[in-house]
């Protein structure tokens, strides 16, 4: 993973010191609330339904064991006390309303960040100092700026990789951090980069999506997508450049963002994202970007052209860890096959949680943070400490936070897979549901978020409890289930093969179900938004509707046909009928029947 320089470290520490000064001036009344609010947001501090929420940046998902241990301390020492105070108060009033208030908990997000939901602002500066001690921060995890750039969890190690996207992601991170021209955009702005044949970074759903590729001459460049996004208006990004030379990427993104900064809507936050501008202007927007790019390159001299030496410097910071020499990789592979043949549970784990690696003798392993009684993507302080131990023992002290709210170990030796499985199983991190129905994405929803119309976590828990039979999950096959508590789509419901969206109807929680969406990964076909089936359903009805939909799929599928492919072949009508039939009787009918 990227190794921070002395400059990087000093920058993060100075930023933490600056935030402490801002916080103290706000606490003393010297800094008005309206002035402090954008400053705390620029450092990742929100105020949510019940308490502040901190979002910690994990650029392109890479994290080390020392950082995980500090996150465990934050969870245990700063998050836990306030969570417990709130839990006790709510229980005393009979208003707890959810089983998901943690004692000390971190939350892995779809943008590979980490969030905490209970830290008081009075402790915020202490937390930022602690994070800075291991080069963690909350810079640009919030606000109308360019956010954390994301990529594939397998970046740098995937067998199908064309170009490692991480150096480009790091160059963009350094360039955009605190960039004055991009600090107050019309709305937030997100970039994703994929360097593999399969797009595992959901690039089509981003404000800017970048595919690193090579042309016929072997030259490296980018295919550029602009204007993707979810929310109220789901849009897939438009290709505006088929091939951009790699060293022009900052000049070109500057042109993209400048045009957006100038023409983007600022009078209506629901129409302020770049996707609205691109959709409204079409070719005129693309022409404006090209004109601005030519101005930057030809008149201004291309000030942000990336020199080869600078790229080489950054790329060299992504060091491959020193691993023990393997005496006989072929023998280890044969031993693994033999172990799997005698242990079906281990074989299932290998097929679900273990991924191919470009380096012989190595594998990448997904540790599942999806289980009964714990919200998807949540990790307690104790679990984080246990994760750090696994990282030290099996993955050169490195891990990747994934888009699916799990954690991946990228440097596991084949001859250590069985030992890792046994340790992970004892910790409850070896569930073999990866890429299956219960490996769902879910936002925190109404249990935490002030914007949510409905709770996400009880729906996720009800579905998880219903589908505990691994044989049944395997028979259903790979299904991306995504749950959002509101139209802001933090749970990415639009891109789910099955999406669930919380809506408000007369002050009550209801849920829309969508089918056929995808994030653009190869097995799911091109990125597209799911379509709604039927009216909204009550919380009690959602698990039954989901079961009816899946039963319809199993009845109508062709041999080997995945769920999303069957939906697209069959059409929505049979699934709409199934959902309709699964609705519960109206209360007055239930009373009459009784």
N, C-alpha and C positions, 0 to 999 in steps of 0.2 A: 504494500500500500504506500501511498505518498508519504514521504518523510518531511516533516516541517523543518524549515530552515530557522536560523536565529531571528531573521526578520519576521517570518510568519509568527513565531512564538511571541516576539515583542509586540507585534500588532494586536494579537488577541488579548494579551495582558493589558495593554494600554486601553483597549476598548472596554475591558472590564472596569478599569479604574475610572474611565470617563463616565460609565454608567453609574458607578457608585456616587460620584459627584452629582450627577443629575438627580438620582434618587434622594440624596440627602437634602438637596435644595428644594425638591418637591415636598419632602416631609416637613421641612421647616417653614414652608409657605413662601419661599423666595421664588419658586418656579410654579407658575399657574398650571392647573390641571390641563388646560387646552394646549399648553406648550409641552408638558411632560408626556402626554399621550403618544404623540408620534415618536418620541424618543424611546419610550419603552417598547413600542411596537417594532422599531428598527432593531431592537435587541431580543425580540422573540417573546415579549410579555403581553399576553392578552388578559382581559377580565371576562370570565365566562359566567355561566348561570349562578354558580354558588361561590366561586373562588377564582383567583388568578390561574392562568394556564401558561406554562413555559414551553416553548418549542425550541429544542436544541438541534442545531444543524449537524447532519452527518453527510458531508458532500459525497455524492455518488455512492453512498451506502457503506463505505469502507470504515472500519472501526477496529481498534486494538483492545487487548485485554485490560490495560491500565485505564483506558477510557470507560470501558464497561464497569469496572470496579468503582470508578467515581460516580457513574450514573446510579449504581447500587447505593452508594452513600447518600446521594441526593434523595433517592426514593425513601430510604430508611430514616434519615435524620431530619429532612426538611418537609417531605411530602406526607409521611405517615402521621405525624402528630396532628396536623390540621384535619386530615381525612378522618382520623379517629374521633376528634372533637365533634365534627359534623355528624358522623354516624351516630354517636351517642345522643346528640341533641335531637336528631330526627327520630331515633328509636323511642326516645322519651316522649315525643309528641305523637307517636304512632304514624309518622309520615315518611318512613324510610323509602318505600315505594320502589326500591330496586335492590337486587342482591349484588350489585357490581361496584359499590363504593369500596375501594381497596384500603388495606391498612398501610401499605407502602407499595407504590406501583408506578412503573413507567409504561408508556404506550408506544409501540412501533407504528409508524404511519406509512401510508402508501407512497409518500415522497421520501422514504427512507430516513426521516427525521425521528426524534424521540420526544415525546411530550409528557409533562407532569401536570396534574390537574388541581393540586391543593396547596402549593407553596405560597405563603403570604408574601405580599410585596415588601413587607418589613425585612424579610430575609433574602430578598432578591439579589442584592449586591454580594452577599456572602456566597450565594450559590454560583454567581457568575465568576467570582474569584476562584472557587473550587474547580469549576469547569475549565477555566483558563489554564489551570495548573497542568492539564493534560491536553491542551490545544483544542478544547471544545468551546462553543459559543452559540449565540442565538442570532448572529448577524444575518439580516435579510431573510429570516424565516417568516417574516410578516411584513405588512405594509405594501404600498403600491410601487414595488421595485422588482428587479429581476431576482427571483427566488433561487433556492437550492437546485443546481443542475443535477439531473438524475441520469442513470444509464442502466444497463443490464447487470444483474447480480453476478453473472458469469463473465463479466468484462475482464479481459486479460487472460482468461483460462478456458474459454469455450472452444471446442473443436471446430465449430463452424464460423469462428471469428475471421473476418477479413482484415480488419485493422482494430487495434486496441483503442477504444474511445476515451480511456481515462485521462491521458495527457491533455487531450483537447478539452475535456470537461474541467480539468484543473486550470488550464490557461484561461478559460472563460470565467471560472470562479474568481481567479485573481483579478482579472480585468474588470468584472462587473461589481466587485465588492466596493461599496460606498462610491460608486461612479456618480458624480453630481448630476449628470444629465439624465440618469436613469433612476434617481431616488424618489421622484414624485411623478410617476407615470399615471395615466388615467385609471389604471387598475393593476393588480398584480400580474406578473409576467413569468411564465415557466418554460424552461428549455429541457429537452431530453435528447440524448444521443445514443444511437445504436451502431455498433460496428460489426455485427454478425449477419449471417444470411437470414436468420429468423429474428424478427423485431420483437425482442422481449422487453423493450423499454417504453412501449405504448406511445411511440413518437407521434402518431397521427392525432392524439388527443391533447397535444401541447400547443402553446402559443407559437413556439418554434420547435419543430422536430428535425433532427439532423441524422442522416444515414451516412456514416463514413464508408467509402467504397473506393475501388480502383477502376480507372477507365481502361480501355483496350490497350493503351500504352503502358499500363502499370502505374500510372500516376495516382496519388491519393487525393481525394476531394470529397465534397459533401453534396448529397441530394438534400435540398432544403424545402421543408414544409412550413407553411405559416397559417395561422388562424384556426388551429384546433382548440377544442375546449368543451367542457361539460356544462353544468349549471342549467339555467332555465332554457338555454338554446344550445343543445348538443350539436357540435359541428366537427367534422373531420378536416384536418389541415389540408391546404391546397399546395401542390407542388409549384414553387415559383422559380426554382433553379434545378435542373437535372444534374449539373456538375459544376461545383464551385471549387477552385483550387484551395487546398487545405490552408495555405498561409493567408488567405483573404477572409477567413471566417469572421474575425472581429470587425473588419471594415464592413462586411455585408450585414452582420447583425446590427451594427451601429446604424446602417441605413434603414433597416427594418424598424428599429425602435424609434429612430428620429421621426420617420413618417407617422408612426403610431402616436408618438408624443404630440405631434403637431395636429393631427386630424382626429384622434380618438375622442369619443364622447366623454365630456366631463360633467355634463348636466344631468346624467342619468346613470347611476352605478350599474343598473341592470343591462345597459347597452354600452358599457365602457370597455369591455374586453376587446382585444384586437380581432377576435373572431367576428364580431359584429361589423367592424370596419372593413375587413376583408370581404365579408359576404355582401355588404352594401356597395362597395366600390368595385369589386371584381378586378378586371384587368387594369383599371385606372390605378388601383393601389399598387399592383405589381409594377406598372410603368413608373410610378412615383418612387418606388424603392430602387429600381434600376437607375433612374436619373440621379437619385441621391448617392447611390454607390459610385457612379461615374464621377460625380463631384468630389467625393472623398478620395478616390484613387487618382484621378487625373489632375484635379486642381489642387487638392490639399496634399497630394503626394502619398496617399495611403499610409497615414501615420500609425495605423494599428496592424500593418502587415507583420505577420509573425516571422521573425528571422529563424533560419534553420538552427542556429546555435541556441536560441532560446527554447525552441521546441526540444532539442536534444537535452538541454539542462533539465527541463521539467520531466521529460520521459525517463531520464536516469534516476529521478527521485522515486519512481515506482519500482522498488527493488523486489526481486523474487527472494523470499526468505531462504536462509540456509537450512536445508533439510538433510537428515542422515542419508548416507548413500545406501541404496537398496542393492543387496548382493545379487538377487535373482528375481527381477520383476515378473518373468514368465512363471516362475515357481509360485510366487505370491498370488498370481491370477488363478492358477490351478487350485491352490489351497482355498481361495475364496469360493470358487465354484463348488468344491467339495463341502465346505461349511454350509453353503446355501442349500445343497442337496439333502443335507441331514437335518436342517432346521427351517421349517416352513415360515416361521415368524420372522426369522432373520432374512430369508429370501424375499419376503414381502417388503420388508424395510429397504432392502437393496434396490428393488424395482421401483419403489415410490420415492424414497428420500435421497438416493445416491445418484449423482449425475456424472456423466463423462467429463473427462479433463483432457486438455491438449497435451499434457505432460504424461508420458507413460509411467505407470506406477502410482498415480495420484487420482483422487476423486474429489468432487465437491459434494458436501452433505448438507441437506436442509434439516434444521432442528425445528420442529413444529411447535408454535405457540398458540395452538388452537385445541382447546379441550373443555370438557364439561366444567361449569362453575367458574370459568375465567373468560373475560371478554377477549375476542380475537385481537391478537397483537399485544396483549398486556403481559408484563413481566414484573414480578415482585423483586424486591431487593435481594432476597435469598436466591431467587432464580437467576438474577443477573450475576451474582457472585459465582454460582454454579456454572453458568455459561462461560465466565472468564476462566474457570478451571479447565473446562473442556477445550477452550481456545488454546490455553497454554500447553495442554497435554497432547492435542491432536492436530492443531492447525497453525503452528508457528505464531501463536498469540494474536491471530487475525481472524476477522469475520466480516460478513456483509449483511447489512439490514436489507431485506428484500421488499420489492413492490407489494408482495402478497402478505406483508406483516409477519414474516417469519425471519429467521436468522440462518445464514448459510456459512458453513466452514469451508474455505476454499482450498486448503492445502492438506488434505487428509491422505495418508499413505494407505495403499490397498491392504497391507499387512496389519493395519491398525483398525480397520473398519469394524471387525467383530467386537473388539474391546470398546470402541466408541459407542456402538449400538447398546452394549450392556450398560455402560455408564449413563447414556442418554435415557435409556428405558427406565432406569432407577430414579431418574430425576423427572420423569413425566414429559420428556422432550422428544420422544421417539415415535409419536403417533404416526401411523402409516396412512394418513389421509391427505398427503400432499397432492395438490391438484384435483382432489375429489371434492364432493359437495360440502363437507364440513370444514374444508380449508378455505373458509370464506373471508372476504374483506368486509369490514364493518367500521363505520365511524363511531365515535362515542355517543352521538345522538343526544336526545333530550335529557339523559341522565346527567350530562355535563354542559352541553353547548346551549348558549342562549339563543342561537339562531334556529335550532331544530324545531320542527313541527311535531315530531313523534320520537319515541325511544327506539333505538336500534338494537341495543344489547339484549333485552328480553326476547326479541324475535330471533336473534342469533342463538341464544341459549336454548330456546324451544326447539329449533331445528337441529341443533347439535345433539340434544338429548334424544330426539326421535331417531336419528340416523347414527346409531352406534355400532351397528352390525357391519363389520369391515367387508364381509362377503357381499352384502347388499350394495355397499358403496362401490366396490370394484365392479359389480355387475352394471350399475348405473354408468360408471365410467367418468371421464374427466368432465367436470362442470365448474365453471366459474360463477359462484354466487356472490353478488355484491349488494351491500345494504347501506342505504343513506337515510339519515333522519330528516333531511330536508332537500330542497331543490338545489342547494349549493353543491351537492354531489361529492362530498368529501369521501363517501364510501364507493364512489365510481359506479353507481348503479347502472348508468347508461351503457357501460362497456361489459356488463356481466352477461354471460349466457342466460342467466336468470338474474334480474335486477329487482330489488325491493326498495321502494321509496316511501318514506313517511310523509303523510299529508295531514293537514288540519281541516276537519269538517265540523263546524259548529262547536269548536272548542274540544273536540274529541280526536283521538289518534286513529288514523286509518292508513292503509297501505296500498299503493299501486304495485302491480307486478308486471315486469317487462320481460320479453323473451327475445333471443337472437342477437344480442349485442356481442361485441368482442373488442379486445384491446389491440388487435392487429398481429398477434403471434401466429405463426405459420399454421398451426393445427386449427385455429379458429377462422382462418380466412382474413380478408381485409378488415381493418377497423371499421366498425359501424355501431350505431346506437340501437338498442333494443326497442321493441314496440310494445305498447301497453295492451294487456289482455283484460277486457272486461272492466267493470267498475272497481272502486276501491273496496278493500276487504278489511274487516276488523282484525285486531291483533290475534284474537282467538282463532280466526279462520285461516290465517296465513300458513301455518304448518299443514293444514288439510288441503289447501289449494296447491301448495307445493307438491305434496304427495300425489294429488290427482294429476298434475302436470307430468310428473315423472313416470307415473303409471301409464299414462297415454303414450309417452315416448317409448317405454319398454314394450308396449303392445304393438306399436307401429314402426319401430326402427327396422332397418335392414341389417343383415349380419355385419358386425364391426362398425356400424355407423355411430359416430359421436352425437351427443345430445344436440349441440348447436347446428350440426349439419342436418340432422333430422328435422329440426324446427324450420330451417330454411327450405328444405325439400318439400315438407308436408304443408307448410303454411300455418297460420295462427289459429284457424277456425276450430280444429279439434281440441286445441289447448284452451281456447276460450270456453268451449262447452264444458270441458272438464272442470275448469275453475268455477264456472257458474254452478255446476252440480254440487260442488264441494262447499258452497256457501251454507252457513248455518241458518235454521229457520228464524224468521223474525221473532222478536220477543213475544208479541201477542199470540203467534201461532204456538210457540213453546208453552205458553200459559194454558192455551186451549187444550193442547195435547195432554198436559198434566191433569 
